[in-house]
């Protein structure tokens, strides 16, 4: 509860500031969400005690618990559409184990974090009691120490492996951060101000080959903005630039269907419609039970439709682009779906919902992790920060300040090829951890049966 509750405390901010929920109720709702997400960790602990208690403490700590942690995080990443925010592996974006990221992904690295934590724990215990021990008894401390060194050194060596290669020359990219206040974003009287601000920022950066507007930067449907976008496409073509713009798209045949989308121009308008929607923020699960919640919280544009997982990639400046909108970049297998075809990754978001909280910083860390995992630069444009250009190793090339109107411009290197994670996804890790638990589960059960049999024999004697 502490881990999830503190890490996701920013949920209450959007409820109070923009949902009209009073603070006590927002605190209760945030606590309920924390309890739900914490239940996966509780499940990890329950399974450990229920099915593996006959094993030695060291086997439980060094192998079984890390495997359970990895699998329960994987479960949290897809069950009920999934919420993998705060996965343990994100701590390694700049950490000891970052070399394993393009190989093992988020759940495999989470497993290794638990392993190395257990090794450190047992090493400290050995050091505390090492004075009064013989040379033979000091061997475990040496084993723990060199196991840690081996993991860290292996990670360091993997960082030197070139999993991918350059795809052409560097290109100039501009990320537009309009800093439109969230409480004014959808008000009709502010629409012209928003449009003029982004048009002005775009026209000042025509020398860039790709210009990116953030999520729903245009507070109007595509069909309402079609003339504006047609004119802008003509300007872009004249200057040899590509523009990616976030806006909602209404299905004109069925007014009940609308999407959170990105459109590319010039040329024929191409769309990416967001597929992995935010529960209770962009759609209502079990609408017959919770349908009144969105009306109560007065969240605009809160019943989007899914775009589908097989959408063609958008293209910009001659490159295929892997698009993710908002927290879609928290799902590693969603991001690699467009790889290895995509040479660049783009994430657009509007973290203004969460104010000056942990959320924008956590989100940037997640985006950087996806860059390392996939071996692709990540171009991240947000409404009010943090916007950033990230290279294929997760290093920040350039980033914006929060709560400021600015343009982040620099050169990025498109990449081609595949990391092991792009090739295999989560299948090897999930399969490996499952087999590990199956092996030790059977072993624990046999040990329990032997213990029970011996107890009955002693009782009989």
Secondary structure as GFF3:
##gff-version 3
##sequence-region A 1 461
A	DSSP	alpha_helix	2	7	.	.	.	ID=ss1
A	DSSP	alpha_helix	11	19	.	.	.	ID=ss2
A	DSSP	alpha_helix	23	51	.	.	.	ID=ss3
A	DSSP	alpha_helix	57	59	.	.	.	ID=ss4
A	DSSP	pi_helix	60	64	.	.	.	ID=ss5
A	DSSP	alpha_helix	65	76	.	.	.	ID=ss6
A	DSSP	three_ten_helix	79	81	.	.	.	ID=ss7
A	DSSP	three_ten_helix	88	92	.	.	.	ID=ss8
A	DSSP	three_ten_helix	98	100	.	.	.	ID=ss9
A	DSSP	alpha_helix	101	128	.	.	.	ID=ss10
A	DSSP	three_ten_helix	136	138	.	.	.	ID=ss11
A	DSSP	alpha_helix	139	158	.	.	.	ID=ss12
A	DSSP	beta_strand	164	166	.	.	.	ID=ss13
A	DSSP	beta_strand	171	177	.	.	.	ID=ss14
A	DSSP	three_ten_helix	188	190	.	.	.	ID=ss15
A	DSSP	alpha_helix	191	203	.	.	.	ID=ss16
A	DSSP	beta_strand	210	212	.	.	.	ID=ss17
A	DSSP	alpha_helix	222	239	.	.	.	ID=ss18
A	DSSP	beta_strand	242	250	.	.	.	ID=ss19
A	DSSP	beta_strand	258	265	.	.	.	ID=ss20
A	DSSP	beta_strand	270	273	.	.	.	ID=ss21
A	DSSP	alpha_helix	287	297	.	.	.	ID=ss22
A	DSSP	beta_strand	314	316	.	.	.	ID=ss23
A	DSSP	beta_strand	319	325	.	.	.	ID=ss24
A	DSSP	three_ten_helix	326	330	.	.	.	ID=ss25
A	DSSP	alpha_helix	332	335	.	.	.	ID=ss26
A	DSSP	three_ten_helix	336	338	.	.	.	ID=ss27
A	DSSP	beta_strand	344	349	.	.	.	ID=ss28
A	DSSP	three_ten_helix	351	354	.	.	.	ID=ss29
A	DSSP	alpha_helix	359	374	.	.	.	ID=ss30
A	DSSP	beta_strand	377	382	.	.	.	ID=ss31
A	DSSP	beta_strand	388	390	.	.	.	ID=ss32
A	DSSP	beta_strand	396	399	.	.	.	ID=ss33
A	DSSP	beta_strand	406	412	.	.	.	ID=ss34
A	DSSP	beta_strand	415	417	.	.	.	ID=ss35
A	DSSP	alpha_helix	420	424	.	.	.	ID=ss36
A	DSSP	alpha_helix	427	460	.	.	.	ID=ss37
###
